[in-house]
């Protein structure tokens, strides 16, 4: 198959799938989701994505209708049905199905949605262009919910500006990007990124990036930095499941970074090597 959609055990081409209008995802965005990449039909970092998926659902009181091991097998089975072996895998759980009511009924059981389509990792060695935007999201950014209207608006603004991504800030404090986490390499050579608090979604790629830094002896600091500190950094690095570790060369039309290229290249090679090694056929 060229792509695949799944809803509570039924699946077909995405364009053929239908879901009930009373699914609470449709009215309220009442659910959580995850995204992962595959190569050779192997899902990269699936354990970490499932950890966050079940944690986010638990934080919102959403009942996932499958035990973790069962859902893992469903995801692996679905991936194996496609013709292409480099895929974007998306899955979500909504709170359940009932007539529209802001307060959900007790005893609701969640609905599982899955979509899979061909998509390769982006070229992490091509620098990105960014813009900055005030972060107007709510204060539960640590939960990977379906409520993505601020991200949609930021992505629209980035697209209209002809750039790759938008960087959110609250006042002068940088939080994260619309789809990604962001880090800097400081003048002293340390890597700094925002702490994993309620102001950001702590990405799986972020965790792999920090682990690579530590393994390579690069000091890491999990502390907020300012917009000015970002603009003056030796490197600005965007991390996400689809980019792993990708530098920025321009922010708001100003040239940035490009002053720690040896460190950056070593990190990119390490993280790309990890992805290739993990997804090589055993």
N, C-alpha and C positions, 0 to 999 in steps of 0.2 A: 504494500500500500504506500501511497505517496505521503500521506499524513494520517493522523488518527485522533479521534475524539472518543471520550469515555464518560459515561454518566451512570453511576450506581450499577455497574455490571453490564451495561449495554454499550456497544461501541460500533463505530462506522467512520467513514471519512468525516472530517470536522464539519464540512459544509452540509452534511446530511443530518447532523445531530440536532436534537431539540431538547429543551429543558422546560420544566413547569414554570409558568409565570409566577407562581406562589413560592418559588424557592427564594429564601430571604436574601440570597446574593443579589437578586434582581432589584429588590426594593431598597435595600439598606447597605449593600456591600458587606453583609454580615458574615464574614468568613476570613480565613487566612490561606496563604498560598506559599509555594516554593517553586524555584526554577533551578534546573541543573542541566549540564551538558553531557553528551555521551560521545564516545568514540569506540569503534569496534563493538557496539552494543553494550558497552560497560558504562554505567552511570558514575560520573566522577563525584567523589565526596558525598555519596548518598547517605552515609551514616550521619554526617554533620547536618545535612539538609533535613533528614527525618527528625533529628533531635530538635531543631528549631521549629519544625512544623508542629510537633506534638507539644512543645513548650508554649508556642503562640496560641494554639487551640485551648490548652489548659488555662492560660491566663484569661481567656475570654469566656471560659465555661462552655466551650463547644465540644460536643461528644463526637469523636471520630468513630465511624461505624466499623473500623477494622483494627485489630491488634497490629502493632508495629510490624511484626514479621509478615503478616498477611498482606499489608499494604505494600511492603517492599517487594514481595513476589508479584503482586499485580503490576507494579511499575516495571519490573524487569520483563514480565511477560509481554506487556504492551510495547515496550521498546523493540523487542524482538520481532514484531510483526511488520516493521517498516522495511522498505527496500534500501534506504540510505542508512549508513551506520554512524554518521555524524549528525546529531540531532539536538534540538532544544526540547527539553522535557519540562512541562509545566503541570503542576497539580494543585488543587485547592479543595478545601472543605467549607461548605456553607453550614450555617447553624441548623438548617432543616427546611421543611416545607409546611406552610400553613397560610391561612388568609392573612392579609396584611394587618399587622399590629406592631406598634413600636416595641412593646414589651413582649418578649417571646414566651410561648407556653412552656410549662415545665414538661420534661420528658422528651423533648425534641431530640432526634438523632440526626447527625449531619449527613450531607450529600457530598459524594466524592466526584469531582470533575477532573479529567486529565486531557491535556492536548499535547500532541507530539508532532513536530514538523522538522524537516531538514534544516540545519543551520550549523555552520562551523564557528569555532572561536574567531573573534576578531584578531587582526594582526596586531599583536601587542607591541611591536617595534615601531609602529607609526604613531608619532605624537598626536595628542588630541588638542583641539581648541575648545575653550570653555567660556561661559559667562557666569556672573554672580547674580544671585537673586535672594531677596529676603525670604527667610524660612517662616512661612505662615501656617505650617502644619500643626496638628494637635500634639499633645505632650506624651503620646504613647508610641513614639516612633520605633521603639524596640520590638513591637509586635508587628509581624509581617502581614498586615491586614489587607483586605481588598479595597480599602478606601484610598484610592490613588488619584483623586482629582487634582491635588496640588502637583503631583508628579506629571500628570497629563499636561497641565498648564505650563509647567517648567519645560517639558520636552517640546511643546509647541513653540515656546519662546526661543529655545535653543535652535530648533529647526529653522525658524524664521530668520534667526541671526546667522545662519549658515555655519553653526558650530556643532560639536559632538555631544556636549553635556552641560548641565547647569549645576553650579555649586551653591548650596544653600548656606546662609548665615543668619544668625539671630543677633541683631545689632552688629557688632564687629567680630563676633565669635563664629568661626566656621563650624558647621555641623557635619554635613556629608553632601553628596551629590544626589540628583534626582533618582538615579538608578544604582548608585555606587557609593562606596566609601572613598575617602581621600586622605592622603598622608603627605608629609613633606620630609625632605632631607635637609636638616639644618646646617648652619655654618660649621658646627662642631662635628658633623658627620652622623649625628644621631637621627633616627627615623622617628617622627612624631605624628600621632594620629589621635583623634578624639577618643575619649574613654567610652566603653560600652555601657552607657547609661540610657535613660529614656529619651535622649535627644537624637539618637541614631539607631539604625538597624545594624547590629553587629554582623557583618557579612561573613559567610564561610570563606570567601576569597581573602577577606581581611585577616582572618585567623591564620590561614595558610601563609600569607605574606609576612605577618609578624613572626610566625614560627621559623620561616626561612631566614629572616633577619637575625634572629637569635642564634640559629644554627651556624650562621656565617660570621658571628661575632660582631654584628652591627648593633649598637645600643638602640633600644627602643624606649619611647616615652609615650604613655597613653594619657594625654593631657590636651585640652582644647588649645588651639592657636587662633590668632586673629587673621583677618583678611590681609592686613599689612604684612604680617609674618609669612603668610602664604605667598604673597606676591614677591617677597624678597628671598624666598627659599632657594637653595641650590637646585632642588628638583621638586616638582609636584607630581604625585603618583596617584592614579585612580585605580582602585581594585574592585572587581566584580566577577561573577561567575563566567561571564563571556569575554572578559578582558584580562583577568588574572593580575596584571601589573603593567599599566600603560601610562606613560608620562604625558604631561601637558606642556605645550610649547607656547600657548597664548591664552590669556585670560582677559576678557573685556577689551580685546584688541591690542593688549600689551604683551610683548615677548616676555616669557618667564622661563625659569629653569635652565637646563642644559649645562649645568656646572658640576655635575657629579655623574658623568656618563659611565664611567667604569663601574661604579657601585650599582647604578641602575641596570646596566647590561648584565652584571653578574646575578642580580636578583631575577631579572626576566628569564635568563637562561635556566636558573634553578627552578623557578616555578613552572615554566613550560616543560622542562625535563620531568618534573613530578607528574604533570598531567599526562604526558606521553607514556611514562613508565606505568602509571596506575591503569591506564586504559589500553595498554598492549595486551593482546590475547595471551592468556596464560597457557 
